[in-house]
């Protein structure tokens, strides 16, 4: 992700239809699945599960449903921990470079 053009933001809706903005901090592909890490642009309560509540990082995966790409929460704590660790490795590696 290039810092040259500024941050990437998306607006998503939770299960109750509440919209909120997220800042994309990274994307990785694992086993053919694209995962994206976000930080909330604003702090507010939503029904989206925070995969790392202490740091506020939200990890979602891109899946195809009815021919459309949508974001979904992770299926298990094991998946969340594995993908979180990979994102942290990537972020620390990027910081070192």
Buried (B, 14 or more C-beta within 10 A) or exposed (E): EEEEEEEBEBEBEEEEEEEBEBBBBBBBEEEEBBBBBBBBBEEEEBEBEBBBEEEEBBBBBBEEEEEEEEBEBBEEEEBBEBBBEBBBEBBEEEEEE
